Each structure stands twice: as structure tokens, then as C-alpha cells.
């Protein structure tokens, strides 16, 4: 199960929109399929994701017939190849705070999407309850990486590192991304300490009970990803 790749997880129930579709249709489909984003295609070419925020400005009655080709679409470079590992899919979803990740074939044509919730269901593991910890993602130059030093800063704030995952920053070969799971639901003091010592924080997920459904889903997904 842990060797699962992107094309094994395609969700056939979520359809793509076309650049020739209207804003009104996109808004209706987001609601109908209970998703925060939908892929937009130009023939078989992936052009980006349309989100509820993209539509908010265009949803006045007179703009409802505006075509998606007229909207500045986000996430045009956010996708995975069909043979990429489950880990890569989860990383893309987490980094970009999206619910679904477009999958392209070897010709860079659209194949479908993988959703975070379907991926978790495929692994058949229960979600982790809120309040059990939090996750923080740091970016740094490779020469500045010392898990011992970073752990000490965290321990000075009465917390411990439960797991760590290091990945190369795909945008900069000299930088790495360090994802840490810690045993406290609040990251405020930890984040302040790490920033004071020059670490850039690119994402954080607080494990508190009062979070929205999508945020909880992403938080659960990240904890699951780190614990595999």
C-alpha cells in the first residue's frame, strides 16, 4: 500500500472544467462536488485550478456568464506526474493548502485529480484527533540544518519533536524544507523563537480543536503523511 503512486489514486468522480465554461458553471460545480478547487483544461492541457476565491469577485449577476479563460487562474504549476509517489502528492497538497492535486501523464496532458480525503481513505487509517500536536514547516539553507539545534530551541519552549522529515526545496537546490511534528497544540512561542534565530517558517498547522473542516482535513493529512 505504501508504494502507491498518483495514478492509482485518481478520483473519477470529480470532473474538470473547460476554459470555455462560465463562472456560473464553475461556482455551481464547486458547490455540487463539495470541493474548494476544480481543475481547468484547454483541450487536454491543464491550465490551473479555479477556487471559490477566484469566483468571488466575478460572481455578480452580470459576470456570471464570464468565461474561465478570462480569469487569472492559480496553481498552473501545481501538479504531479502520474508515476510520482504518494508522498509527493501529499507534499504538493500540503505546501499549496489544496484539497486536490492534478495528475499529468508523460505528455503533460491531464489525467485526473487525487484528493487528500480519498488518499487517507485508501490507507484505511483513522484521522488523528485534534489537540495531539502541531506541525511546522521550515525552509533553510542546507548548511544551516541541524536537527539537534532546532530541537533544542523547541525544547526551550517546553515541547518536543515527535518526528521530522527533510526534503530538498524543489525551487532552490541549496535549500531544504524541514517538516516537524511537535507534541504541543500551540506553535506561537516556538515559531517566534525559530524566527528569532533566522529560520523561515513556510507553513504551520496548529492542532487545536477550533479549526475549520478543510484546515482539520489538511492537518490530519499532514500528520498522517509524517507517520507513515
N, C-alpha and C positions, 0 to 999 in steps of 0.2 A: 504494500500500500504506500510505503514511503518513497517508492520510485516513481510515483505518479507524475505525469507530465501534463502540460496545459491542454493538449487536445483530448486527453482522457476526461477532462472536467468540463467540457463545453456545455453550456446551458442552452438547449434548443428552444426553450420557451420564451426567451427574450429576443424580440426581433430588432434589427437595425432600422434606423430611419434613413431616408434618402435626402440629398441636398435639395431635391425638388419638392420635398414635403414642407408643409406650412408650420409656423409657430404653434398654431392652434392644435394641429395633429400631434405635435411633439408634447405639448402640455397634457393632452388627453392620454397619450400613451404612458407618460411618466406616472400619471395617477393610476391608470389601469393596471400597470405591471408592478406598481409599488416599488419603484426604484428611484434613486436620486440622479441617475445619469442614463443616457442611452447613446450608443454609437451612431455616427452619421457617415454614410457612404456616398461616394461618387462612383457609380457602377460598382466595381468590387474593391475600389480603393478606399481605405479608411481615412477619414478627414478629421476626426476628433470626436469628443463627447459633448453632447448638449446637456446642460444641467438646469435645474429649476431656477438657479440664479441667473443663468443666461436668458431665460424666458421672461423673468420678472419684469424687465423693462419693456419687453416687446409685447406683453400680453394685453395691452389696452385693445379695446374692440377694433379700432381702425387698423391695428397692426397684426391682428390675429391671422391674416392671410399672407403675412410676410413669409418669404421662403427662408429655409435654414441656410441656403447658400449666401444669404445676405447678412447672416450673423457671424461675428468673430468667434469661432469655436475654440474651446480649450482642449488641452490634453492631446494635441495632434501627434506628439512624440511619445505618448504614454501607451505602450502596448508590449506584448511579449510574442516570441516566436512559438510556433505550435509544439516544438520539442523541448521547450525550456521546463526546468524542474518546478515542482510545486513551490519550493522556497522562493524562486524568482517571482512567481505570480503574487505570492503574499507580500514580498518586499515592495513590488510596484503598487499594490493596493494600499499598503500602509504608508509609504512615502507620500503618495498623492492624495491620501484620505478619500479614496473612492470605493464604491461597493462592488464594482465590476471592472474586469480588465479585458480589453480587446485582445484577440489572438489572431496573428497573421501567419500565412503559410510561407514557403520558401520563395515565392514570387512576390512576397509582401502584400498579398491580397487577403481580405478579411475572411476569417473562418467562423467567428462567433465570439462569445464572451464567456469568461469564467467569473462566477460571483463568489464573494467571500463566504456567504452563508452556505452555498452548495458545497464548497470545498470542505468546510467544517463538518457538514452533514456526511460527506463521503468518508471522512475519517471516523465517524460514529462516536465521537467523544463529547461528553457533556461540556457546556460552557463553564468557564471559571467564574465563580461568583465575585461581584464587586467587593472592594474592601480588602482583598487579599494581597494587594501590592500595586505597583505602578511601573510604568515603562518610560524610559527616557532615551533619546537618540542623540548622540554627539557626533560632530564632524571635527576632524583634526588632521594635521599633517602627520604622516606615518612616523616621523622621528619623535613626535610628541606623545606617542602612545605608550602608556604604562598603566596596565590594569591595577597594579599594586598602588600606585599613587592615586589614581582615580577612586579606587575602593577606600583608601584612607580618608579622602575628602568626604565621601559618603558616610563612612562610619563616624566621622566627627559630628555628623548631624543625626546620630542615633539610629542609623539604618544600616542594612547590609545588602550586598549584591547577591542576588539569588542565581542569576545566570547572565552570561554575556555572549554576544555574537558580534564578530568583527567581519566587515565586508569592505572590499575596495570601493571607493567612490567612483561610479562609472563616468562621472563628468571630469574627474581630475585624478590622474594616475598617482599623484603624490599625496593624496589624502585618503583617509579611511573613515568609515562610518562605524561607530560602536553603539550597539543597542543593548541597554542594560535593563534587567528586571530587578526591582528592589522591593524590600519587604515592608514598605510603608505606603499608605494610600496618598500621602501628600508630598508633592515634589517641590514646593515653594522654596524652602530653605536650601535643599540640595541643589536646585537649579541656580539659585543666587550664588552659592559657594563655587560651583563649577564655572559659572560665567566670570566670577571674580578672578579665577585663575586662568582665564583665557580660552576656555572650551566653548565652542559654538554649539548651541542646542538647536537641532533642526526639527525635533518633534517631541512631544511628551503626552502621555496618556495617564491621567490620574485615575486610580482605582477607587473612585468614590461612588457611593450609591446613587447620587443625584445626577445622573447623566442621561442624555437623550438616547433614544433607541439606536440610532446609527452610530453614535460615539461608543456606546456599550458594545455594539457588534464589532466595531473596529478594534476596540481594546481587547475583547475576548479573542479576536483573530490573532492579534499580535502575541498575546500570552501563549496561545496555542502553538503558534509558529515557533516561539522560543523554546517551548517544552518538548518539541518533537525529537 
